[in-house]
Structure formats: structure tokens, C-alpha cells
Amino acid sequence: QKKLLKWQLAHPCGTFDECADWLRESNAKRLKCS
């Protein structure tokens, strides 16, 4: 949830779809790393 707030601050004009893509990407990165 905190990440979502951080993303919204960094991308105030971002759409929900962009946010979903970004969250998917960060989740994928986390899975690859672990």
C-alpha cells in the first residue's frame, strides 16, 4: 500500500492502468531477485 502512495506521488498524472503495470513490474523484479 505504501508503494502505491509513493507511485502516486511520483506519477500524479499516471493512470490506474499505468500504476497496475508498474506494480506488476516491481512484483516481477522482486520475484526474480528472491
Beta strands, then each sheet from edge to edge (+ up, - down):
end
